[in-house]
């Protein structure tokens, strides 16, 4: 059983920044998803085990950066220029498959964290 632990959420004004962290041991591709109230969970970003492959949702390209430090078993999501529309619970997820196919779909991930709240005020 893989345990994922997110941290770094909080409240920030529009235009501000936050960095989320997700601690996870093992060789997994990792993703970040978010879910706003009464909305479906949506893809935010993903990174391969090596860190070579990355993918982003169009809504966050140029503002969010995903990275990982495998020596620390940690994946990061740096979020800049935050908007009220970014308000959601953010989840990290681990994928056991080695390929990067379908990396933006929730069904591609086997393990999920408990989520961390991000609130952006205008």
C-alpha distance (Angstrom), angle and dihedral (degrees) to the residues before:
residue distance angle dihedral
X1 . . .
X2 3.78 . .
X3 3.78 116.4 .
X4 3.78 117.8 -153.0
X5 3.79 120.5 -167.4
X6 3.80 120.6 -170.5
X7 3.78 125.3 -162.0
X8 3.78 139.3 165.6
X9 3.77 102.3 67.6
X10 3.78 122.3 135.0
X11 3.78 146.1 119.8
X12 3.78 123.8 -55.9
X13 3.77 138.2 162.9
X14 3.77 121.7 -108.2
X15 3.78 111.2 -78.2
X16 3.78 92.5 30.1
X17 3.78 130.8 116.1
X18 3.79 138.8 -123.9
X19 3.77 133.3 179.2
X20 3.78 119.7 -146.4
X21 3.78 122.1 -159.0
X22 3.77 130.7 -161.0
X23 3.78 121.6 -167.2
X24 3.80 113.8 -151.8
X25 3.79 132.1 154.3
X26 3.77 121.8 -146.5
X27 3.81 140.0 48.4
X28 3.79 103.4 -63.5
X29 3.73 139.5 140.2
X30 3.78 105.4 -122.2
X31 3.76 134.2 -148.4
X32 3.77 139.9 -171.8
X33 3.79 120.9 -142.6
X34 3.78 132.3 174.3
X35 3.76 136.8 -154.9
X36 3.78 125.5 -161.2
X37 3.82 121.8 -162.7
X38 3.80 112.3 -70.9
X39 3.82 91.7 1.4
X40 3.77 132.4 105.8
X41 3.76 121.2 -102.4
X42 3.80 108.9 -91.9
X43 3.77 135.9 -162.1
X44 3.79 118.5 -104.5
X45 3.81 108.4 168.2
X46 3.79 143.2 -27.8
X47 3.79 138.2 -162.0
X48 3.77 132.7 -165.7
X49 3.79 123.1 -123.2
X50 3.81 91.5 -100.0
X51 3.78 92.9 45.4
X52 3.80 89.9 -125.8
X53 3.80 95.7 110.7
X54 3.79 121.4 56.4
X55 3.77 134.1 168.8
X56 3.79 132.9 -171.6
X57 3.76 138.1 -169.1
X58 3.78 111.6 -110.3
X59 3.79 90.1 -118.9
X60 3.82 92.7 63.8
X61 3.82 102.9 33.4
X62 3.77 111.0 126.9
X63 3.81 92.3 16.4
X64 3.81 105.6 58.2
X65 3.80 127.8 51.4
X66 3.78 126.1 -166.1
X67 3.79 120.1 -156.4
X68 3.77 140.3 156.1
X69 3.76 140.9 -149.3
X70 3.79 106.9 -156.1
X71 3.80 91.9 -172.9
X72 3.80 86.9 63.5
X73 3.83 95.1 35.5
X74 3.77 88.3 -127.0
X75 3.79 135.4 132.3
X76 3.78 120.9 -161.0
X77 3.78 136.1 -157.2
X78 3.79 112.6 -161.8
X79 3.79 108.4 -161.8
X80 3.80 118.5 -165.7
X81 3.80 132.9 173.0
X82 3.78 89.7 23.9
X83 3.79 119.1 -161.0
X84 3.80 131.4 -159.6
X85 3.79 86.9 -109.4
X86 3.80 88.9 65.3
X87 3.80 90.1 67.3
X88 3.80 108.1 121.6
X89 3.77 145.7 104.7
X90 3.79 106.9 -78.6
X91 3.78 120.4 -146.3
X92 3.76 130.7 -169.4
X93 3.78 119.0 -148.7
X94 3.78 137.3 -169.8
X95 3.79 126.2 -139.8
X96 3.79 121.0 -156.7
X97 3.80 96.9 -163.6
X98 3.79 114.9 95.8
X99 3.80 96.6 -140.4
X100 3.78 124.4 85.8
X101 3.81 93.1 -138.8
X102 3.80 118.7 128.3
X103 3.80 88.7 5.4
X104 3.81 92.0 154.4
X105 3.79 96.2 60.1
X106 3.80 123.5 92.2
X107 3.80 91.2 -138.3
X108 3.81 90.0 64.4
X109 3.80 91.4 69.8
X110 3.78 127.6 77.9
X111 3.79 101.8 -171.9
X112 3.78 132.8 43.7
X113 3.78 136.4 -170.6
X114 3.78 124.6 -130.7
X115 3.80 94.0 -104.2
X116 3.77 135.0 -116.1
X117 3.80 125.6 -127.6
X118 3.79 120.5 -119.2
X119 3.80 116.5 -172.2
X120 3.80 121.9 -175.5
X121 3.79 117.5 -170.2
X122 3.79 125.6 -159.9
